[in-house]
């Protein structure tokens, strides 16, 4: 079974970007490269980049080949490292319908998922073992509200 996830927050940090994913009841988090976090945030917010980023290039290449991303699944968690799979479906004049399952970093899979509008999931057994980080996210949001603005 799979639990569907939504992006609850992307927060820049000194170490990169903190990603918070949740199902409406529980939130998990992990850190990704700041540039990938920016690429995800730009896509979500509809920001245009001056030149295509790597994820844009891969997205455009897949579309040109008749492929689309059907889902991203976080399949494992070990020693603070998440493992994901990217699922693609391809159908064109050369290859009849084909499903492709690719080992992925969750950050790259998320960057593609937001471009394709594909759902993001986590395996239920992985989800059950992860700590709820909702209090951390709420604390970070409270701190951000308290900081003086220039």
N, C-alpha and C positions, 0 to 999 in steps of 0.2 A: 504494500500500500504506500501511497505517496501523500505528503502534506503539501498543499500549495502555499507558496511564499510570495510576499510582496515586499518591496523595498520600503522600510520604515524610515530610514535616514542614511545619508552619506555625510560623514563629518570629517573634514580635513584635520589631520593631526601632525605632530612633528615626525612621526614614523611613516606617514603615508595617508591613507584614507580608511577610516573605520566604516564598515558596511554593517548596517543593522537590517536583518530580514525577519519578518514575522508572519504569523498566520491569523492575527487579530487577538490571540490570547497569550502568545508567547513570542519572545524576540531572541534571536541569536545574533552574534556579531563576530566579525573577523576583520583583519587588516589587509588592504591591497595597496598596490602601487598608486601613488597620488595621480599619475597621469591616466591610469585606467579609471579611477574614481571620477576624474574630470570628464572622461569620455562618456561614462555612463550618465553622469549628471547633465552634461550638455544635451545628450539625446533625450533624456526625460523632460528637460525644460524647453526643448525645441531650439536650442542655440545652434547657430550655424558656425562651422569652423571655416577658416580661410582656405585650408587645404584638407583633403580627406585624411583621416587618421587610419592607422592599421586596421582597426575593426571595421571602419567604413569600406576600406578596400576589400577585405574578406567578405563582408556583407554583399557588396556589389558584384564580386566575382561569383559567389554562390548563386545569387539571383540570375546572373547571366547564364549560368550553367543549368538553370531550371531547378535549383535546390531551394528549400526553405527550412528554417529551423522549426521543429515542432515542439521541443521542450528542452529544458536544462534540468538536470537532477543532481543534487548533492548526494553522493552515494556512500561516503565514508568520512570519518573524522578520526585522526590519529595524531597524538602529540601536538595538538593545537594546529594541525594542518587539515584543511578540508579538501576532499577529492570530488570531482564532478564529472558528469558525462554530458555531452552535447548530442542531441538527436536531430538528424537532418533527414528530410525526405526529398528524394530527387526523382524527377520525371521529365524526360525530354525525348527528342527524336532518336537519340543513341541508346539511352538506357531507359527501359520501361521502369515503372515504379520501383524504387530502391530505398531502403531505410539504412541510414548510416549512423553508427554509434561511436563517438569519438571521445577519448580520454581528454579532459580539459581542466584547466585551473578554473575555479568558480568565478574569478574576476573576469576572465576572458569569455566564459560562457554567459555571464550576466551582460557583458557589453554587447554580445551578439543578440541575446534574448530581447533586450530593449529595442534593438534595431528592427528585429523581425516581429516584435509584439508577441513573442512566444512566452508561454507560462514557465515559471520557475518552481521547482519542487525540491523536497528533501525526502529521503526514505524514512518511513515512519519509525523504524527501529533506531535510526541515527537520531532523529528528532527527539525521541523519548529519552535518550541519554544526554542530551545537551541542556546545559543550565539556562534558565530564563534570565535574559539580560535586560528586561524591561526596566528594572530600577536604575540600572546604569544609564540607559538612554534618557530616562526622565531627569536624572541628576544632571546630565550633560546639557539637556535643553534648559533646565532651570539656571545653570551657570551662564549659558549664553544670553539668557534674558536679563541677567543681573549685570553683565558687562556693559560699561559705558560705551556709547557709540560716538564716533568722531563727527 
